[in-house]
Amino acid sequence: MSAAAKLMPGGFTTVQPVTEEVKKICHEVKSEMEKKTSIIFKDFIPILYKSQVVAGANYLVKVDICQGNGEEEDKCVHALIFQALPCEGGELTVTRVQYPKTIIDPLVPF
């Protein structure tokens, strides 16, 4: 059963560690996220997410894109990804991004 099928309609779920399915979704839209932020990601590690059932599913994901080196603070992107219903093709779209974010910034709908 897909992550979208397990969700209750309405608001976002609580923050959770990413699943393999959410990691796959993120990697499928990585280039779209890079275009929206106008940067090429040094790293790309999805770490946390929230989801919401709509006419499809919304995934609000925190992605670590630059591992700190001791002098540099970790940088993250928060992305809102929409997945259409399977009967409508299941297409993935990056609706919005917030950048720069840090590893400690809360993952809240925007």
TAFEN-V799679 format. One record per pair of residues at least 6 apart in sequence whose C-alpha atoms are under 6 Angstrom apart, sorted by sequence separation. I is the first residue (numbers start at 1). J is the second residue. If there is no record, write none. Layout:
I & J
I & J
This chain:
34 & 40
52 & 58
68 & 74
84 & 90
51 & 58
67 & 74
83 & 90
84 & 91
51 & 59
66 & 74
83 & 91
50 & 59
66 & 75
83 & 92
50 & 60
65 & 75
82 & 92
49 & 60
65 & 76
82 & 93
49 & 61
64 & 76
81 & 93
48 & 61
63 & 76
81 & 94
48 & 62
63 & 77
80 & 94
81 & 95
47 & 62
62 & 77
80 & 95
46 & 62
47 & 63
62 & 78
80 & 96
46 & 63
61 & 78
79 & 96
45 & 63
61 & 79
79 & 97
45 & 64
60 & 79
78 & 97
44 & 64
60 & 80
78 & 98
44 & 65
59 & 80
77 & 98
43 & 65
59 & 81
77 & 99
42 & 65
43 & 66
58 & 81
41 & 65
42 & 66
58 & 82
77 & 101
57 & 82
76 & 101
57 & 83
75 & 101
76 & 102
56 & 83
75 & 102
56 & 84
74 & 102
18 & 47
56 & 85
17 & 47
18 & 48
17 & 48
18 & 49
16 & 48
16 & 49
15 & 49
15 & 50
14 & 50
13 & 50
12 & 50
13 & 51
12 & 51
12 & 52
11 & 52
9 & 53
4 & 57
